[in-house]
């Protein structure tokens, strides 16, 4: 960070660009423009007699690309453990896509049947795969098309003999400005050399954003005009990874303001770090359990560093991503056991597979068809119950992993008691089989819970509580389904509001049903990690919150300065309101006084 610079604004004056703040912190340094440009890909017809040679050319490019990835993996081994592990998963996925994947098979078929040249065949197959991913309503999984594109670009560069120029030998405190930055490139950035980065493309849930947070690099993604605004390499840049701002050639006043913000940010981090080993206890003695949501195993270090009391939501989808086959029981067991063991006796709640059939069409051998509306179609528990061997394999892996520490099983998109009962019967059968095989004869039946993320589940929570051992309220999907709003759609995203009275009443109804039944209930959506909402959730009787690891210190701080009885009174005031603006004001007033 160039805190000692006295350079004044550029002659063209200060310019401010807005994007998505995906990794907090302030970076001050000089612009390094990484202009990739558009690859000119030739397109031509290949005569039938020459198609075998064209397929051989593609095979050679695949081989060279695999060699490049192997070298990259060897280099990554020298990175910090958490980043090395994360990048290892990514590179393994890329290597898998360069094996017998849909991308390679599709490109080979286009050469053989359509007579396309290899470069055009690769790009056409990527376009078709991307169109399929774009139809998926799950933003996290839809973002994985970036991995396919990166592998395809690597192949095309090899085919047209255009070597990739990695980011290297940058001046100290460089702020990288580029069209797009892949997760692999992000992971290999040296934080001491690079102060931060901003891109035109990318989102909050992208793996590039996850890698930036793992490295502690301030980052802003989704800045539309970044590369077409006349910014020059060497210009002074201020990057605010929290507010999502890129300031080019800041004035002396702006620069001084951000230097102070950076110093304040560092002071806040040091202060919050001191809370790590302190209990999340209100001033009047009510204990709150703060746990972490876990997307990928590589985030374990940050989960433990934040002082999480367990993993409240382990998304098992990482075991199924970027592959054309289904992981077997042993592979799933090893992946889950590693997480459970790393938590050292702290509980881990594993959510069963939460994707739709459109994501597993190839793996399922055509036994399912793509849903017209994936968000409302064959997905999550519906898919698992339809494809029972898929569920049995996953349950067996979870049961075996429970031998390494306390585990709970969470079922996504539950809407009826019959679904829970059906899974429990299958779980009991799988447990008996494992005991007979003597793989883990001493394991016990783990708690089985339901995600409350469908309005129908919240409204029948009294009935569900009779068949469940715990509830986890997923406020993200609950809000989406209640308000019929896709927050990934720019045209309606501004209407997405978890403080809508209807959403709050569903949360209240589910929480009260759990309390009456004497079962634990947690919140694991974005509301759990928002300190603004802590008073409301605690006031509604929630005692377990699960969130991104980075949110734990701030929520813990809010809990520790709060009086639970006062929170309860404020929650009752909130639940008497029918206007979301008034609800927000009541929460803000309380937090200002706490």
HELIX and SHEET records of a PDB file:
HELIX    1   1 UNK A   48  UNK A   50  5                                   3    
HELIX    2   2 UNK A   51  UNK A   76  1                                  26    
HELIX    3   3 UNK A   81  UNK A   97  1                                  17    
HELIX    4   4 UNK A  102  UNK A  109  1                                   8    
HELIX    5   5 UNK A  110  UNK A  114  3                                   5    
HELIX    6   6 UNK A  118  UNK A  134  1                                  17    
HELIX    7   7 UNK A  139  UNK A  142  1                                   4    
HELIX    8   8 UNK A  145  UNK A  159  1                                  15    
HELIX    9   9 UNK A  183  UNK A  187  1                                   5    
HELIX   10  10 UNK A  207  UNK A  215  1                                   9    
HELIX   11  11 UNK A  226  UNK A  228  5                                   3    
HELIX   12  12 UNK A  252  UNK A  273  1                                  22    
HELIX   13  13 UNK A  297  UNK A  299  5                                   3    
HELIX   14  14 UNK A  300  UNK A  305  1                                   6    
HELIX   15  15 UNK A  316  UNK A  319  5                                   4    
HELIX   16  16 UNK A  329  UNK A  342  1                                  14    
HELIX   17  17 UNK A  357  UNK A  359  5                                   3    
HELIX   18  18 UNK A  374  UNK A  376  5                                   3    
HELIX   19  19 UNK A  380  UNK A  386  1                                   7    
HELIX   20  20 UNK A  388  UNK A  401  1                                  14    
HELIX   21  21 UNK A  402  UNK A  404  5                                   3    
HELIX   22  22 UNK A  417  UNK A  437  1                                  21    
HELIX   23  23 UNK A  455  UNK A  459  1                                   5    
HELIX   24  24 UNK A  461  UNK A  467  1                                   7    
HELIX   25  25 UNK A  475  UNK A  483  1                                   9    
HELIX   26  26 UNK A  493  UNK A  495  5                                   3    
HELIX   27  27 UNK A  501  UNK A  517  1                                  17    
HELIX   28  28 UNK A  526  UNK A  529  5                                   4    
HELIX   29  29 UNK A  531  UNK A  539  1                                   9    
HELIX   30  30 UNK A  549  UNK A  551  5                                   3    
HELIX   31  31 UNK A  552  UNK A  560  1                                   9    
HELIX   32  32 UNK A  564  UNK A  575  1                                  12    
HELIX   33  33 UNK A  580  UNK A  593  1                                  14    
SHEET    1   A 8 UNK A  15  UNK A  18  0                                        
SHEET    2   A 8 UNK A 245  UNK A 248 -1                                        
SHEET    3   A 8 UNK A 236  UNK A 240 -1                                        
SHEET    4   A 8 UNK A  26  UNK A  34 -1                                        
SHEET    5   A 8 UNK A 174  UNK A 178  1                                        
SHEET    6   A 8 UNK A 194  UNK A 199  1                                        
SHEET    7   A 8 UNK A 218  UNK A 221  1                                        
SHEET    8   A 8 UNK A  20  UNK A  23 -1                                        
SHEET    1   B 9 UNK A 289  UNK A 294  0                                        
SHEET    2   B 9 UNK A 310  UNK A 315  1                                        
SHEET    3   B 9 UNK A 347  UNK A 351  1                                        
SHEET    4   B 9 UNK A 407  UNK A 411  1                                        
SHEET    5   B 9 UNK A 447  UNK A 452  1                                        
SHEET    6   B 9 UNK A 470  UNK A 473  1                                        
SHEET    7   B 9 UNK A 520  UNK A 523  1                                        
SHEET    8   B 9 UNK A 544  UNK A 547  1                                        
SHEET    9   B 9 UNK A 289  UNK A 294  1                                        
END                                                                             
